[in-house]
Structures are given as C-alpha cells and as structure tokens.
Amino acid sequence: MTYIFLDESGDLGFDFEKQGTSKFFVITFLFCVSKRQIEKIVSLTHSELKKQHKMKGGVLHCYQQKPITRQRLLNRLANVNCGIMTVYLNKKRVYTRLQDEKDVMYNYVTNILLDRIITKKLLGSKPDNVVLVASRKETNKFLNENFKQYLRTKTKGNHGLDIRVEIKTLHEEKGLQAVDFASWAIFRKQELGDESYYNLIKSKIVEENPLFP
C-alpha cells in the first residue's frame, strides 16, 4: 500500500487589503509506503509534550506548537523513508477566473501534484493500491465528493491508475498531522522567508515548484 497525505497552508482569499490574507498558498504531498513509521513519530512527539500542553485527542497542529516540538517532529520526519512534493502559488498572479472558483482551483492544483508524482514514477513504475488522504477542510459533502471524483477520473484517464481518495480529520489520520508540519514549514519559507524549519526536511523534498510564476 502506498500512501499520499495531503495538506495545505495559507488561505485562498484574494482581498490583500484584509488583515490575515496570505500572499502564498501551498499544497503539499507527503508520500510513503509504510504509514506506520509516520504514525510512530507523531505519537512519540505528542508523548513528549508536557501535560498542560497536550492537545485534546492527541492531535498536533504545527502552528499551535512550540519551536522545540516543531523541530523534533520535522527532524524525525527527515529520518524516515518518505518523500515530499509541493507546489506554491503566488496568489497575486493567479488568473482572475480561478480566483472566483476556489474549489476548482484547489482541485486543479492537487491534480497537478498527483500527475507529477505519478509521471516521475515516485510511487514506483507500476504503483498499486495507492491511497490519497486529504485533510478535511470542507464540510460540504457535495464538494468533498466532487474533489474525490475529479482526482479519480483524472488519474484513471491520464495514467490508467485507480486510486482511492479519502478525506479525514487530523484526529482520524496521524499522517495528516505529519504533512501539516511539512506544509507549514514550506509555507513559512515562502510567506516569511524563514527557512529554519524548511531546512530540517529539505533532504526529503523531491520537488518544489511555483504555479503561475
């Protein structure tokens, strides 16, 4: 079984006068054959938190953690058998029509990453039993189903590959907590120019490209 964990950082707002609107939007894939090793580093990192800082349900959110916790998890991620692929958008260069179709843009960018990871044979020359797990951001069931169907149809049509697409919460899937940390580190590099966390996982990043450069 091959797993791809998907998360994003930043927002898809385009009102740059509004406080809190990010300049960049990042989508990140964390892929591995054994998700058990990913689960272990997440559990270990959580177990090291002091009691008063433990998150309810054992869930780690990178932006809520102290620097030492971020460093520990990212260092551990750099030492397991996995890879990271990411694409980042300078939102000021996104086509106007896509700014008005945020769900379409999200699906489109995710499919670009999926196409690249398969084309480059990063999942193997003939991948089998591929599961893509996305972090649940959208509560609208129709949009979730549209996202899953879009990726399945594109992957089947372009590569003849059947994949399983799941949408889960961070509580349900520890791999999503790990990719949350990776995506946050990459976003921080692009948004703030801070590469300190990014450099901890740089060796695992197999591709990092802009979209609409």
Helices and strands as residue ranges (DSSP letters): E 2-10, E 24-32, H 35-47, G 51-53, G 56-58, G 62-64, H 67-77, E 83-90, G 91-93, H 96-99, H 102-119, E 130-135, H 141-159, E 163-168, H 174-192, H 198-201, G 202-204, E 205-211
